[in-house]
Amino acid sequence: MTSQSIRGQFRFSRRALLGAMAGAPALLATSKPATASGRISHGIAMHGLPALPPDFTHLPYADPRAPKGGRLSIAFQGTFDSLNPYNLKSGSAAQGLAGNVYQSLMMRSLDEPFTLYGLIAQSIETDDDRSYVIFRLDPRATFSDGAPITAADVLFTFDLLKTRGRPQQRIAYGLARAVEALDTHTVRYDLSGANDRELPLTLAFMPVLPRHKTSVERFPDSTIDIPTASGPYVIASIKPGEELLLRRNPDYWGRDLPVCRGQYNFDEIAISYYRDASSMFESFKAGLIDYRDETNPTRWTTGYDFPAMRDGRVRREQLKVGVPRGMEGFAFNTRRELFRDLRVREALAIMFDFEWINRNLFDGVYTRTTSFFDNSELASTGRRASLAERALLQSFPGAVRDDILDGRWRPYVTDGSGRDREQARQALALLEQAGWRIENGVLEKDGEQFAFEIMAVDRTQERLALNYASTLRRVGVLAKVRTVDEVQYQRRRQRFDFDMMLGSWIASASPGNEQRMRWGSASAGQEASFNLAGASSPAIDALIAAMLAAKSREDFVTAVRAYDRVLLSGFYIVPLYHSVYQWDAYWTRIARPAILPQWAAPLFGATLDTWWRQSP
């Protein structure tokens, strides 16, 4: 990449200039107060205090005795055309770069709901109101070319991502009132007025890009130029769209940090991309791939009877996941006139026959999803709204239906026959209220047929969409399924060029700023946001703000449940299903720690950060 400076509205204080001239080192982490209102710490939690003490030696789920060496071979379905995961075109970027090649100021512990510990920034300072945050960089931190990481690189990255990064970065970073370098290794953000207690953690998640190697002009483009970054791996080779080889950087500056011990154990990580799921599975069976996260229940129950499985060279594990299960579903693009009527969306949601699909396609292994935070205390379904929830919702009359407010609502349960007449009757009643009538077996309104397209990206999505389309024909709705390749899929998704598509909204134990990009009004018209449905609601915006402003876990849970009720009342998607288990299969030449992270989903990162190669 071409070296390029960037102009930003940053303030370099006199202290910074004097510190640079004197070669002043960064301050060390401490638990002592830094000012009358602020405190310097080795970590920061969204609520409460970090669980690990300042002198912790490794993350609980990493084994510091894990051997180093060998190669890990993994695979993903799809393709890629970029090595930049931080611009508008990041949806088609290669996987496995964040954390391995690029690293952030601080690292998340997956054993806590939302806590970060020092990485590039060895300490963080903020006050009780989180009206500012100060990051003190580790003076040992360098990029892969040996150049030191300084406050100037942090300021450069902040301005670059704020102006040319992904929508969620632009929105979040725009909340910072000002940013300045206090010295060559210290950066201060003024967050006064943001009223966002997650913002210091959001900024701590920011990667640091090298000012001397990053082209501002080319940053928005898809690129396969090998980047310079600060992580434990460098990109050794690339076959665009098909293969990527990461190789351990022997000079990685952070290898002995507590957050890194027991992680990044492979010398090489070979990543292959497959267009077809069946071909990828056959490669795993042949031993070309070390690990797979199985998502197909039929394959999980019937497809693993092969020699390596029978003789013990391949192992399967069904692991319980502790985090909220999130939501998958068919997303209505409410930017389309066809889907703007809530009654229409609810009617089409009623027509999804989960009971038939679960029994006939998935061997009955799934549970119907009833909340955006299912399987957790954050879920509102089955709970009457508390007085505190009702107080948050009182400014938005009608935003939550009575049955959802009382916890009585559930997705429609069919008789499982595939021809449930009551299901069709209820759906048609809602469609008729919205002005639609069946004429000669076709649903019409003002002479226009009710017809739309469901976009799919693989055979699994296609099969599910075709089944749903078949059910919709029972009420006169013509749904055409169109399967596109990964690149076209991502581009159409980013431009909201679809009627309906399958979406996945992964949940964490601490939902926050990411909700703005999924459901906030500002993201509804912002290209490449994850607001697939085009939701734009004052109630949604207010409740996201309440989640971010909550100081206690109790107030946070209250806000999230109220938020869940508003999303469910909007019928923005057709909820699908989930499993409380993660299905893994792997060749026994690799191994993992015995302790699993409590709050991870999936349980292991895309490149199995805590795993290692077994000795021959």
Protein Blocks (a to p, Z undefined) as FASTA:
>chain_A
ZZddddddddddfklmmmmmnopacddddfbdfblmbccdfbdcfbhcdfbdfkbcbdfk
bcfkbccedjdddddedddfbfbfkbfklmmgcehknojlpccfbdcdfkbfbacddfkb
mbdcddfkopaccddddfkbccfkopacdfklmmmmmmmmmmmmcfklmmmmmmpmbdcd
fbfkbccddfehklpaklmmmmmmpccddfklccfklmmpccfbdcddfbfbdcfbdceh
kaccddddfklfklmgmklgopakbfbdcddddfbfklmmmmmmnopafbdcdfbfklmm
mmmccfklmnopaccdddddfbdebjadddddfkbmklmpmklmmmmmmmpcfklmmmmm
nnopaccdfbfkghiakbmghpacdfklmmmmmmmghkacfklmnopaccdddehnopaf
klmmmmmmmmmmnopaceehiaceehiacddddddfbfklmmmmmmmmmmmmmnopacdd
ddddfklmmmmmmnopafbdcddddddfbdcfkmmmmmpmklmmgghiablnopacfklm
mmmmmmmmpmbfklmmmmmmmmmmmmmmnomaccfbddfbdcddddfkbccdfbdcfkbc
cfbdfkopmgccddZZ
